[in-house]
Amino acid sequence: MRNGDPANTKSLLIKPSIPQTWHWRPVENLGPENAVANVGAYIRSVRTSLTMNSPPGWSPQLINKTAIVVGTTRVVTTELYRIEPPDLILGEVAPPHFIASEDQSGQTVISVNPELEPNVQASLATPLELTETDRAAIVAAHMSAVGILPVQGYSIVMMGHHYLNDPKTQSRRAFDAMERQHWTSTAVAQWWQTDLDALRDALWHKACHPVIMSIKQTLATDEKIPKMLIAAGYGSAAARLPVIESEMRAANSY
């Protein structure tokens, strides 16, 4: 500040790169190992966030579909990769919508955060009304979520972005492999195609964006990750892993 150049000055504030609507809201006091069992709470949380501040022109149907995709992805990511609050970007985390506790029998009980505004509490308390196709989409989102963190790491190393929608990019081609396996070739293809661009952005970009980048890059470069993905039946996520920078790939070719 004393002898510096204004042209080189940077803000010290943490600036989130995704809108507040998409910030991650962990369930307070809920261990990662219990996340998937409480997928409904995560879906309702995302649904409420989108309802309170939805992107322009979004219908209730699109909000529900996006909540299914993002909520399911976050519970699977939380449990599979043991994601806890320190693993999330500080500026992309929001106060919890739900709080976990134990009843007298030791069972986990999920309740709405009593400190929230009444209209938010009412929205969170609204039960999920899922069709058979919605339930099938939860399964597809679950399968997709398994590989998102390492593939985002691949995209960051190769393109400098979590996800790019341009079909000519290496980023999009990497995610297309998972999309073909879990969405376009399954019974939920029409459900997915109806709101394709919005759901792609929600699933491949926004859902796991709050996880810090170093975790994704570490997963993308770990030689064990593609082997485990293939063994678990997620070969589409492993196709481009472990990631090698373009310069190193060219050097290896020589």
Residue, then its C-alpha position, 0 to 999 in steps of 0.5 A: m500500500r505504501n509503495g505499490d502501484p494501483a494497477n496491481t492492487k487486488s481486493l482482500l474481500i472474498k468474492p463468490s463467483i456464483p450467485q447466492t442462490w447457488h450457495w451450498r447449505p450443509v445440514e448442521n450437525l449432520g456427518p458426511e456419512n449420513a448425507v445420502a440418507n437425508v437427500g430429501a432435506y438437501i433437495r428441499s433446501v435447494r428448492t427453497s433457495l431457488t424459489m426465494n430468488s429464482p433466475p428470471g423466467w424459471s417455472p416451478q417445474l424447472i425449479n423442482k427439477t434443478a433442486i433434484v439435480v443439485g440436492t442429490t449431487r451435493v449429498v452424494t458428493t458430501e458422503l462419497y468424498r467426505i466433504e465438510p465445511p472446511d472443504l467449501i469455499l467460504g464465500e459460497v456457503a450459506p447458513p443452514h436451512f436444516i439442523a440434525s439432532e438425535d432423538q431418544s432412540g439415537q435416530t437422526v432427526i432433521s428439523v428446519n432451522p428455527e432462526l429463519e424467516p417464517n416464509v422460508q421455514a414454510s417453504l422448507a417444510t413443504p413436502l416433496e411431491l416426486t413423480e416416478t420420473d423424478r425418482a428415476a432422475i434422482v438415481a441418474a443424478h446420484m450416478s452422475a455425482v460420483g465423478i463430478l469432482p475429479v472431472q471438474g478438476y480435469s476441466i480446471v487444469m485443462m481449461g481454467h474453468h469448472y465447466l464450459n458449455d461450448p461443445k468444442t471444448q475439452s471441458r464439455r467433451a469430458f462431461d458429455a461422456m457422463e451425460r451419455q451414460h447416465w442421462t441421454s441413454t436412460a429412461v430420464a432422457q426426455w426429463w433431461q432434454t426438456d430443460l437441457d441447458a439449465l440442467r447442464d449448468a446446474l449439474w456440471h457447474k453449479a452443484c459442486h462449484p463451492v468445493i475448493m478447487s485444490i480438492k478437485q485438482t488433487l482428485a483429477t491428478d490422482e492415479k488411483i481415482p480412475k481405477m476406482l471409478i472404473a471398478a465401481g462402474y463409472g468408466s465415463a468419468a474416468a476416461r480422461l483421468p488422471v489429467i496431464e497438462s497439454e504441455m506434458r502430454a505433448a512431451n510424453s508423445y515425443 
